[in-house]
Amino acid sequence: MLATILLLCAALAAPAGTGPASTLGELEGEELAFGAFTARFAADGSFEIVAAGAGWPPLRGQWKTLANDRLELRQPTSTATEGPLAGCDQAGTYNAAVRDGRLELLLEEDPCRMRGMLLGASTWRPSGSEIEVPERRFAFERTATERPLPEARPADGSWPSFRGPAASGVAEDADLPVSWDVTAEDEARRRENVLWRVEVPGLAHSSPVVWGDRVFLTTAISSAGEATFRPGLYGDGDADPDRSQQRFELLAFDKRSGEPLWRQLAVEMAPREKRHIKSTYANPTPATDGRTVVAWFGSQGLYAFDVEGNLRWSLDHGHIDLGAYDVPSYEWGPASSPILWQGKVILQVDTQTDDFVMALDAASGELLWRTPRDELPTWGTPTVIEAPTGPELVTNGAHWIRGYDPRNGEELWRLGGSSKITAPTPIAAEGLIVVASGRAPERPIFAVRPGSRGDLTLEAGESSNEAIAWSHQRRGPYMPTPLAYRGLLYVLANNGVLDAYDLGTGEEVYRQRLQHGGSGYSASPVAAGGRIYLSGEDGQVLVVAAGREFEQLGVGEMGEPLMATPAISGDILFLRSQSHLTAIASRDEADVHASDDPPTAPPEHP
């Protein structure tokens, strides 16, 4: 089995410029594997790299070794001047090394973008050999000086984690405006329905969370200056070139005035992982129970503060490698957010190498349970729902949608048939659990009955069974989490198509294409007072009436991209845009709290 690698070792050790034909024989049936790809490097100097799945054209051409353990690849027959194969007729060079029977390639220079993205940081093993998964090590640290946790403020109107209570996205009693414009030239119009607006340092897509009179937010501040991302509808899997030292921070603001209360440094370091060009180094939303605020910064660790900004404990779990399941060299960064449930911090981590869901004691950081998973990388946040048979922790996943007992991590049920890339968060409403994903070709929506047990997977041709009330194929959202509200299920696609279904039956009620400037939607919809708020990457919030007929009620203009899902508390809508946190409230509410002076920058915590 190691014939391919051994022969390739000899080739890589050959003198500079030596053609492979003088050192290699034919590679009869031997293959190297990397994710969904296989490669053959033949003794005649030809190579072929093909993908098991659709969507990737084969890479074929000539290879040879260069000085200093470098490999040159060229595809002389490629004449493309645009698209992924542009530049592939030119030579690309890679540093090459063989360690423990595996070929490691590191990009030096390659004008062929597709080739560089695939091979740039790749490790190839003999096809059929087992993938070695290194043991993950956890380093827990508790602060030297422990203060007693403060008593929690009343939970009324709180929005404690991503998408609010149980990820529902609903604040039924809130009375929110339907229009505003922070970009208006007229000052009166600019301030209308705007309670306050404060600039936030750094770059992050995490959502605000609210408890009592405080709003909490995370950010990552680059030492190299202003960091950027690229919104829009595109399929590029590129990583952003930013690898600069970052300050990973948690910030607190006064809910009604926007006055910054404190900002606390979690850690300062160069990121251990890459981020997608549409992503940031602070995607996960923090979570709070009114006493503890938990922030997860992916590979940079998990941090627990009290609500006054004092660090309680931290957990270093090493590199978190998330990216395309079929191209492991792609690395996009995490987005799953921690949640707090009955004194437990629950975190879902599905990576290229290992997968688990775990629960920690929120006050002490003690590991309570950790359950391994066999999964592909995922980006959805777990949700705890109350079933007739007891609580269920529901997780989205590519291999299996699963239900666990959040008290001990025991798996209760599993459901197959999901997409290979999953980002939406499970939700529950009106006696159903709704889980969806939007990567083609599956793109399913499942309505699961709580309390089910065992394997719930539908048989071929089925759309329902005893455990599945209804399902749809090829209708699931890629990024936004669905919204269950007043008997309907709203599903927002990245391209701006809004579907409404009867929640009980799955019957389609309407399908409507929303207006947008071309960038689409990543944030999840939220609802309050019979209205649905849809935040677009172009900087507009569309306000739509809840109901069986589509009706647009108004537009909120934010002036910069909206990637984060809004939060709602009381009668205030909190919107995180690229550089600001804005509180939107009715005219009367805004007039009461309006100030001629905007809130100042948040002070650093001592």
C-alpha positions as CSV (number, residue, x, y, z in Angstrom):
1,M,0.0,0.0,0.0
2,L,2.9,2.3,0.7
3,A,4.4,1.8,-2.7
4,T,3.0,5.2,-4.0
5,I,4.4,7.1,-1.1
6,L,7.8,5.3,-1.1
7,L,8.2,5.9,-4.9
8,L,7.1,9.5,-4.4
9,C,9.7,9.9,-1.6
10,A,12.4,8.8,-4.0
11,A,11.2,11.4,-6.6
12,L,11.2,14.2,-4.1
13,A,14.7,13.3,-3.0
14,A,15.9,13.5,-6.6
15,P,18.4,16.2,-7.6
16,A,16.9,19.5,-8.8
17,G,15.4,19.4,-12.2
18,T,15.5,15.6,-12.4
19,G,12.6,14.3,-14.3
20,P,10.4,11.8,-12.5
21,A,10.8,9.2,-15.2
22,S,14.4,8.5,-14.1
23,T,13.4,7.8,-10.5
24,L,9.8,6.4,-10.6
25,G,8.1,3.5,-12.2
26,E,4.5,3.3,-13.1
27,L,2.2,3.8,-10.1
28,E,0.0,0.8,-10.9
29,G,-3.4,1.5,-9.3
30,E,-1.9,3.3,-6.3
31,E,-3.6,6.4,-5.1
32,L,-3.1,9.2,-2.5
33,A,-6.1,10.6,-0.8
34,F,-7.0,14.0,0.7
35,G,-10.6,14.6,1.8
36,A,-12.8,13.8,-1.2
37,F,-9.8,13.9,-3.6
38,T,-7.4,11.3,-5.0
39,A,-4.1,11.9,-6.7
40,R,-1.8,9.9,-8.9
41,F,1.8,11.0,-9.7
42,A,3.0,8.8,-12.5
43,A,6.6,8.0,-13.3
44,D,6.2,9.5,-16.8
45,G,5.9,12.9,-15.2
46,S,2.1,13.2,-15.4
47,F,-0.3,13.8,-12.5
48,E,-4.0,13.6,-12.0
49,I,-6.1,14.9,-9.1
50,V,-9.8,14.2,-9.2
51,A,-12.7,14.6,-6.7
52,A,-15.2,12.0,-5.7
53,G,-18.0,14.5,-5.7
54,A,-19.4,16.8,-8.5
55,G,-18.4,20.4,-9.0
56,W,-14.6,20.1,-9.1
57,P,-13.0,19.7,-12.5
58,P,-10.1,17.3,-12.6
59,L,-6.5,18.6,-12.5
60,R,-4.2,17.0,-15.0
61,G,-0.8,17.9,-16.1
62,Q,3.0,17.5,-15.6
63,W,5.1,17.5,-12.4
64,K,8.7,17.5,-11.5
65,T,11.0,18.0,-8.5
66,L,13.0,21.2,-7.9
67,A,15.7,22.1,-5.4
68,N,15.1,22.2,-1.7
69,D,12.3,19.7,-1.6
70,R,10.0,21.6,-3.9
71,L,7.5,20.3,-6.3
72,E,6.4,22.0,-9.6
73,L,3.0,21.4,-11.1
74,R,1.8,22.6,-14.5
75,Q,-1.2,21.9,-16.7
76,P,0.0,22.8,-20.2
77,T,-3.3,22.0,-21.9
78,S,-5.4,24.3,-19.8
79,T,-6.2,27.5,-21.7
80,A,-8.7,29.0,-19.3
81,T,-8.3,32.8,-18.8
82,E,-11.3,33.1,-16.3
83,G,-12.8,30.9,-13.6
84,P,-11.1,28.4,-11.3
85,L,-8.8,26.9,-13.9
86,A,-7.3,30.3,-15.0
87,G,-3.6,30.3,-14.8
88,C,-3.3,26.5,-14.5
89,D,-1.1,26.3,-17.6
90,Q,1.6,28.2,-15.6
91,A,3.9,26.5,-13.1
92,G,2.9,26.3,-9.5
93,T,5.5,25.5,-6.8
94,Y,5.0,23.8,-3.5
95,N,7.3,22.8,-0.6
96,A,7.0,19.1,-0.2
97,A,7.9,16.7,2.7
98,V,7.1,13.1,3.5
99,R,6.5,12.4,7.2
100,D,5.2,9.1,8.6
101,G,4.2,7.8,5.2
102,R,2.3,11.0,4.3
103,L,3.0,13.7,1.7
104,E,2.7,17.2,3.0
105,L,2.4,20.1,0.6
106,L,2.7,23.8,1.4
107,L,2.0,26.5,-1.2
108,E,4.9,28.6,-2.3
109,E,3.4,30.2,-5.4
110,D,0.8,29.2,-7.9
111,P,-1.1,31.4,-10.4
112,C,-3.7,28.6,-10.6
113,R,-6.2,29.7,-7.9
114,M,-8.1,26.4,-7.8
115,R,-4.9,24.3,-7.5
116,G,-3.5,26.5,-4.8
117,M,-6.7,26.4,-2.8
118,L,-6.7,22.6,-2.9
119,L,-3.0,21.9,-2.4
120,G,-1.9,24.9,-0.4
121,A,-1.8,23.2,3.0
122,S,-2.6,19.6,2.3
123,T,-1.6,16.2,3.7
124,W,-2.0,13.2,1.4
125,R,-2.2,9.6,2.7
126,P,-2.3,6.3,0.9
127,S,-5.9,5.6,-0.2
128,G,-7.5,3.1,2.1
129,S,-5.3,3.9,5.0
130,E,-6.9,5.0,8.3
131,I,-6.9,8.7,9.1
132,E,-5.0,9.3,12.3
133,V,-6.8,11.6,14.7
134,P,-4.6,13.3,17.2
135,E,-5.8,13.2,20.8
136,R,-7.3,16.6,21.7
137,R,-5.9,18.1,24.9
138,F,-7.8,20.5,27.2
139,A,-6.1,23.0,29.4
140,F,-8.4,24.5,32.0
141,E,-7.5,27.7,34.0
142,R,-9.4,29.2,36.9
143,T,-8.6,32.8,38.0
144,A,-6.4,33.1,41.0
145,T,-8.8,35.5,42.8
146,E,-12.3,34.1,42.9
147,R,-15.1,36.5,43.6
148,P,-18.6,35.3,44.4
149,L,-20.9,35.5,41.4
150,P,-23.3,38.4,41.6
151,E,-27.0,37.7,41.9
152,A,-28.7,37.6,38.5
153,R,-30.9,40.5,37.5
154,P,-34.5,39.6,36.6
155,A,-34.7,37.6,33.4
156,D,-37.8,39.4,32.0
157,G,-37.2,40.5,28.5
158,S,-33.8,38.9,28.3
159,W,-32.2,37.6,25.1
160,P,-29.6,35.3,26.6
161,S,-27.9,33.6,23.6
162,F,-28.0,33.3,19.8
163,R,-31.5,33.9,18.6
164,G,-32.9,34.5,22.1
165,P,-34.6,32.0,24.4
166,A,-34.4,28.5,23.0
167,A,-33.1,30.0,19.7
168,S,-36.8,30.9,18.9
169,G,-36.0,34.4,17.5
170,V,-39.4,35.6,19.0
171,A,-40.2,38.4,21.4
172,E,-44.0,38.3,21.1
173,D,-44.8,41.3,23.3
174,A,-42.2,43.7,21.9
175,D,-43.5,46.8,20.0
176,L,-40.9,47.7,17.4
177,P,-40.9,50.3,14.7
178,V,-41.1,49.4,11.0
179,S,-38.8,52.0,9.5
180,W,-35.7,54.1,10.3
181,D,-32.7,55.4,8.4
182,V,-29.4,56.0,10.2
183,T,-27.9,57.3,6.9
184,A,-30.5,60.1,6.3
185,E,-29.1,63.6,5.6
186,D,-31.9,65.1,7.6
187,E,-31.0,64.9,11.3
188,A,-34.6,64.5,12.4
189,R,-35.1,61.5,10.1
190,R,-31.7,60.1,11.0
191,R,-32.6,60.0,14.7
192,E,-36.2,58.9,14.2
193,N,-36.7,55.5,16.0
194,V,-33.0,55.3,16.8
195,L,-32.5,55.0,20.5
196,W,-28.7,55.1,20.3
197,R,-25.8,54.0,18.1
198,V,-22.3,53.3,19.2
199,E,-19.2,52.4,17.2
200,V,-17.7,49.0,18.0
201,P,-14.0,48.3,17.6
202,G,-12.7,45.3,15.6
203,L,-14.6,42.9,13.3
204,A,-17.1,40.3,14.3
205,H,-20.3,38.6,13.2
206,S,-21.4,37.6,16.7
207,S,-24.9,38.8,17.8
208,P,-25.6,40.9,20.8
209,V,-27.2,39.2,23.9
210,V,-29.1,41.0,26.6
211,W,-29.8,40.4,30.3
212,G,-31.4,42.9,32.5
213,D,-30.1,46.3,31.7
214,R,-26.9,45.1,29.9
215,V,-26.0,44.2,26.3
216,F,-23.0,42.0,25.8
217,L,-21.0,41.6,22.5
218,T,-17.7,40.0,21.4
219,T,-15.1,41.3,18.9
220,A,-11.7,40.6,17.5
221,I,-9.4,43.6,17.0
222,S,-6.6,43.2,14.5
223,S,-3.1,44.6,15.3
224,A,-2.7,45.2,11.5
225,G,-5.4,47.9,11.4
226,E,-9.0,47.7,10.1
227,A,-10.0,44.1,9.2
228,T,-12.4,43.5,6.4
229,F,-14.7,40.8,5.0
230,R,-16.5,40.3,1.7
231,P,-20.3,40.1,1.8
232,G,-22.3,38.8,-1.2
233,L,-23.6,35.8,-3.0
234,Y,-20.6,33.8,-4.2
235,G,-19.2,30.3,-3.8
236,D,-15.5,31.1,-3.2
237,G,-14.0,29.1,-0.4
238,D,-10.9,31.3,0.0
239,A,-9.5,32.2,3.4
240,D,-8.8,35.8,4.3
241,P,-5.1,36.6,4.3
242,D,-5.3,38.3,7.7
243,R,-3.2,36.3,10.2
244,S,-2.3,39.3,12.4
245,Q,-2.2,39.4,16.2
246,Q,-5.8,39.9,17.5
247,R,-7.4,41.1,20.7
248,F,-10.3,38.9,21.5
249,E,-12.7,41.0,23.7
250,L,-16.0,40.9,25.5
251,L,-17.9,44.3,25.7
252,A,-20.8,45.5,27.8
253,F,-23.2,48.4,27.1
254,D,-26.1,50.0,29.0
255,K,-29.2,48.7,27.3
256,R,-31.1,52.0,27.3
257,S,-28.4,54.6,26.8
258,G,-25.8,52.7,24.9
259,E,-23.2,53.9,27.4
260,P,-20.2,51.6,27.3
261,L,-19.8,49.9,30.7
262,W,-16.6,47.9,30.3
263,R,-14.5,45.9,27.7
264,Q,-12.5,42.9,28.8
265,L,-9.7,41.2,27.1
266,A,-10.1,37.4,26.9
267,V,-6.8,36.7,25.1
268,E,-4.4,38.4,22.7
269,M,-2.7,36.2,20.2
270,A,-2.3,35.3,16.5
271,P,-5.3,33.1,15.5
272,R,-4.6,29.4,15.3
273,E,-7.1,29.0,12.5
274,K,-7.9,30.8,9.2
275,R,-11.1,32.5,8.5
276,H,-13.3,32.6,5.4
277,I,-13.2,35.8,3.4
278,K,-16.9,36.3,4.4
279,S,-16.2,35.5,8.0
280,T,-14.4,37.0,11.1
281,Y,-12.4,35.8,14.1
282,A,-15.4,36.4,16.4
283,N,-18.4,34.6,14.9
284,P,-19.9,32.8,17.8
285,T,-22.4,34.7,19.9
286,P,-21.9,34.9,23.7
287,A,-24.4,33.5,26.2
288,T,-25.4,34.6,29.6
289,D,-27.7,33.5,32.5
290,G,-27.5,36.9,34.3
291,R,-24.5,35.8,36.4
292,T,-22.0,34.4,33.9
293,V,-21.2,35.5,30.4
294,V,-19.5,32.9,28.2
295,A,-17.6,33.8,25.0
296,W,-16.1,31.3,22.6
297,F,-13.4,32.4,20.2
298,G,-12.9,29.1,18.4
299,S,-9.3,27.9,18.5
300,Q,-8.5,30.8,20.9
301,G,-10.5,29.2,23.7
302,L,-13.7,29.4,25.8
303,Y,-13.9,32.2,28.4
304,A,-16.3,32.7,31.3
305,F,-16.8,36.2,32.9
306,D,-19.1,37.5,35.5
307,V,-21.5,40.3,34.4
308,E,-19.0,42.9,35.8
309,G,-16.3,41.8,33.4
310,N,-14.2,39.7,35.7
311,L,-12.7,36.6,34.2
312,R,-13.8,33.4,36.1
313,W,-12.2,30.6,34.1
314,S,-11.0,29.7,30.6
315,L,-10.6,26.5,28.6
316,D,-7.9,26.0,25.9
317,H,-9.0,23.1,23.7
318,G,-6.4,23.6,20.9
319,H,-6.9,24.1,17.2
320,I,-10.5,24.0,15.9
321,D,-10.3,23.2,12.2
322,L,-13.5,23.8,10.4
323,G,-13.9,24.1,6.6
324,A,-15.1,22.3,3.6
325,Y,-15.6,18.6,4.4
326,D,-14.4,17.6,0.9
327,V,-11.4,20.0,0.8
328,P,-9.7,19.8,4.1
329,S,-7.2,22.6,3.2
330,Y,-10.1,25.0,3.2
331,E,-10.4,26.5,6.7
332,W,-13.3,28.8,7.5
333,G,-13.5,29.2,11.2
334,P,-16.3,28.3,13.7
335,A,-19.7,29.9,14.1
336,S,-21.5,27.6,16.5
337,S,-22.3,29.5,19.7
338,P,-22.3,28.3,23.3
339,I,-25.6,28.1,25.2
340,L,-26.4,28.1,28.9
341,W,-28.9,25.7,30.4
342,Q,-29.5,25.0,34.1
343,G,-26.1,26.1,35.1
344,K,-24.3,24.2,32.3
345,V,-22.3,25.7,29.4
346,I,-23.0,23.5,26.4
347,L,-20.8,23.6,23.3
348,Q,-21.0,21.8,20.0
349,V,-17.6,21.3,18.2
350,D,-17.5,19.4,14.9
351,T,-14.2,19.7,13.1
352,Q,-12.2,18.1,10.3
353,T,-10.5,15.7,12.8
354,D,-12.7,15.2,15.8
355,D,-16.3,16.0,16.9
356,F,-17.9,16.3,20.3
357,V,-20.6,18.0,22.3
358,M,-19.8,18.8,25.9
359,A,-21.2,20.5,29.0
360,L,-19.2,22.4,31.6
361,D,-20.3,23.8,35.0
362,A,-20.9,27.5,34.3
363,A,-19.7,28.7,37.7
364,S,-16.5,26.6,38.0
365,G,-15.7,25.4,34.4
366,E,-15.7,21.8,35.6
367,L,-16.3,19.3,32.8
368,L,-19.6,17.6,33.4
369,W,-19.8,15.4,30.4
370,R,-18.4,15.1,26.8
371,T,-19.9,12.9,24.1
372,P,-17.9,12.1,20.9
373,R,-19.6,12.5,17.6
374,D,-18.8,11.1,14.1
375,E,-19.5,14.2,12.0
376,L,-18.3,16.5,9.3
377,P,-17.6,20.2,10.2
378,T,-20.8,22.0,11.2
379,W,-21.7,25.6,12.2
380,G,-25.1,25.4,13.9
381,T,-25.7,26.1,17.5
382,P,-27.3,23.4,19.7
383,T,-30.7,24.0,21.3
384,V,-32.4,22.6,24.4
385,I,-36.1,21.9,24.0
386,E,-38.6,20.7,26.5
387,A,-40.3,17.4,25.4
388,P,-43.0,15.5,27.2
389,T,-40.4,12.9,28.0
390,G,-37.9,15.4,29.3
391,P,-35.3,17.9,28.0
392,E,-33.6,17.2,24.6
393,L,-30.4,18.8,23.4
394,V,-30.8,19.0,19.6
395,T,-27.8,19.3,17.3
396,N,-27.7,19.8,13.5
397,G,-25.2,17.6,11.7
398,A,-24.1,16.4,8.3
399,H,-24.2,12.7,9.1
400,W,-26.9,12.8,11.7
401,I,-29.3,15.3,13.3
402,R,-29.2,14.2,16.9
403,G,-31.1,14.5,20.2
404,Y,-29.2,14.1,23.5
405,D,-30.1,14.2,27.1
406,P,-28.5,17.6,28.2
407,R,-28.2,16.3,31.8
408,N,-25.7,13.6,30.9
409,G,-24.9,13.7,27.1
410,E,-26.6,10.4,26.3
411,E,-27.8,10.1,22.7
412,L,-31.6,9.7,22.5
413,W,-32.3,9.8,18.8
414,R,-30.7,10.4,15.4
415,L,-32.0,11.4,12.0
416,G,-30.2,10.9,8.7
417,G,-30.6,12.7,5.4
418,S,-29.1,16.1,6.1
419,S,-26.8,18.2,3.9
420,K,-23.1,17.8,3.9
421,I,-22.7,21.4,5.2
422,T,-25.0,22.4,8.1
423,A,-25.3,25.9,9.6
424,P,-28.9,26.6,10.7
425,T,-29.8,26.1,14.4
426,P,-32.6,23.7,15.5
427,I,-35.7,25.3,16.8
428,A,-38.9,24.1,18.5
429,A,-42.5,25.4,18.4
430,E,-46.1,24.1,18.7
431,G,-45.0,20.5,19.5
432,L,-42.4,20.1,16.7
433,I,-38.6,20.4,16.4
434,V,-37.6,22.0,13.1
435,V,-34.1,21.3,11.7
436,A,-32.9,22.3,8.3
437,S,-29.8,22.8,6.1
438,G,-29.2,24.2,2.7
439,R,-26.3,22.7,0.9
440,A,-27.2,21.1,-2.4
441,P,-28.4,18.6,-3.3
442,E,-30.3,17.5,-0.2
443,R,-31.4,20.9,1.4
444,P,-33.9,19.3,3.8
445,I,-36.4,20.6,6.2
446,F,-37.5,18.2,8.9
447,A,-40.3,18.6,11.5
448,V,-39.5,16.1,14.2
449,R,-41.9,15.1,17.0
450,P,-40.2,15.6,20.4
451,G,-39.8,12.5,22.6
452,S,-38.9,10.2,19.7
453,R,-36.2,7.6,20.3
454,G,-33.8,5.6,18.1
455,D,-33.1,6.0,14.4
456,L,-35.8,8.3,12.9
457,T,-34.4,8.3,9.3
458,L,-37.0,8.3,6.6
459,E,-37.1,5.4,4.2
460,A,-36.6,6.1,0.5
461,G,-39.6,7.9,-0.9
462,E,-41.0,8.8,2.5
463,S,-41.7,12.4,3.6
464,S,-43.0,11.5,7.1
465,N,-43.2,8.6,9.6
466,E,-44.2,8.1,13.2
467,A,-41.4,10.5,14.4
468,I,-41.3,12.9,11.4
469,A,-44.5,15.0,11.0
470,W,-43.4,16.2,7.6
471,S,-40.3,17.1,5.6
472,H,-39.3,18.8,2.4
473,Q,-36.3,18.3,0.2
474,R,-34.3,21.0,-1.7
475,R,-36.0,23.8,0.3
476,G,-33.7,24.2,3.3
477,P,-31.7,27.5,4.0
478,Y,-28.0,27.5,3.8
479,M,-27.2,30.1,6.5
480,P,-30.3,31.6,8.2
481,T,-32.1,29.6,10.8
482,P,-35.9,29.2,10.1
483,L,-38.4,31.1,12.2
484,A,-41.6,29.5,13.6
485,Y,-44.1,32.2,14.4
486,R,-47.9,32.2,14.8
487,G,-48.5,28.9,13.2
488,L,-46.2,29.4,10.2
489,L,-42.6,28.4,9.5
490,Y,-40.6,31.1,7.6
491,V,-37.5,29.9,5.7
492,L,-35.2,32.5,4.4
493,A,-32.7,31.5,1.7
494,N,-29.3,33.3,1.2
495,N,-30.5,34.6,-2.2
496,G,-33.5,36.4,-0.6
497,V,-36.3,33.9,-1.3
498,L,-38.7,33.8,1.6
499,D,-40.9,30.7,2.0
500,A,-43.8,30.4,4.4
501,Y,-45.1,27.0,5.4
502,D,-48.0,25.8,7.6
503,L,-46.0,24.7,10.7
504,G,-48.4,21.8,11.5
505,T,-48.7,20.3,8.0
506,G,-45.7,21.6,6.0
507,E,-47.9,22.9,3.3
508,E,-46.4,25.8,1.4
509,V,-48.3,29.1,2.1
510,Y,-46.3,31.4,-0.1
511,R,-43.0,32.0,-1.8
512,Q,-41.7,35.6,-2.2
513,R,-38.4,37.0,-3.6
514,L,-37.2,39.8,-1.3
515,Q,-35.6,43.0,-2.5
516,H,-31.9,43.3,-1.9
517,G,-28.9,45.0,-3.5
518,G,-27.3,41.7,-4.6
519,S,-25.5,40.6,-1.4
520,G,-28.3,38.4,0.0
521,Y,-29.0,37.3,3.5
522,S,-26.9,35.6,6.2
523,A,-28.6,36.7,9.4
524,S,-31.5,34.8,10.7
525,P,-35.0,36.4,10.9
526,V,-36.6,37.5,14.2
527,A,-40.1,38.4,15.1
528,A,-42.0,40.6,17.4
529,G,-45.6,42.0,17.7
530,G,-46.8,40.4,14.4
531,R,-43.8,41.6,12.4
532,I,-40.8,39.8,11.0
533,Y,-37.4,41.5,10.7
534,L,-35.1,40.4,7.9
535,S,-31.5,41.8,8.0
536,G,-29.7,41.9,4.7
537,E,-26.0,42.0,3.9
538,D,-26.6,45.2,1.9
539,G,-27.5,47.0,5.1
540,Q,-31.3,47.0,5.0
541,V,-33.7,45.5,7.4
542,L,-37.0,44.5,5.7
543,V,-40.0,44.5,7.9
544,V,-42.7,42.0,6.9
545,A,-46.1,41.3,8.3
546,A,-46.6,37.9,9.8
547,G,-49.4,36.0,8.1
548,R,-50.5,33.9,5.2
549,E,-50.0,36.6,2.7
550,F,-46.8,38.5,2.1
551,E,-46.9,42.2,3.0
552,Q,-43.8,44.4,3.4
553,L,-44.4,47.0,6.1
554,G,-41.2,49.0,5.9
555,V,-37.5,49.2,5.7
556,G,-34.7,50.1,8.1
557,E,-31.6,51.6,6.6
558,M,-28.3,50.8,8.4
559,G,-25.8,52.0,5.9
560,E,-23.4,49.1,6.3
561,P,-23.5,45.3,6.0
562,L,-25.6,43.3,8.4
563,M,-24.3,39.8,9.1
564,A,-25.3,39.3,12.7
565,T,-28.7,38.1,13.8
566,P,-30.6,40.9,15.7
567,A,-31.5,40.7,19.4
568,I,-34.8,41.9,21.0
569,S,-35.3,43.0,24.6
570,G,-38.3,45.0,25.9
571,D,-39.3,47.3,23.0
572,I,-35.8,47.6,21.6
573,L,-34.3,45.9,18.5
574,F,-30.5,45.6,18.8
575,L,-28.6,45.5,15.4
576,R,-25.0,44.8,15.0
577,S,-23.7,46.0,11.7
578,Q,-20.1,46.0,10.4
579,S,-18.9,48.8,12.7
580,H,-21.7,49.7,15.0
581,L,-24.2,48.5,17.5
582,T,-27.6,50.3,17.2
583,A,-30.7,50.2,19.3
584,I,-33.9,50.7,17.4
585,A,-37.1,51.7,19.3
586,S,-40.3,53.5,18.7
587,R,-40.4,57.3,18.3
588,D,-41.6,57.9,21.9
589,E,-39.0,55.6,23.3
590,A,-36.2,57.1,21.2
591,D,-37.2,60.7,22.1
592,V,-37.1,60.0,25.8
593,H,-33.6,58.6,25.7
594,A,-32.1,60.6,22.8
595,S,-28.9,62.5,23.4
596,D,-27.1,65.1,21.4
597,D,-23.8,63.3,22.2
598,P,-23.3,59.7,20.9
599,P,-22.0,57.1,23.4
600,T,-18.3,57.1,23.9
601,A,-16.0,54.3,23.1
602,P,-16.1,51.5,25.7
603,P,-13.4,51.7,28.4
604,E,-11.0,48.8,28.8
605,H,-11.6,46.8,32.0
606,P,-8.9,47.3,34.6
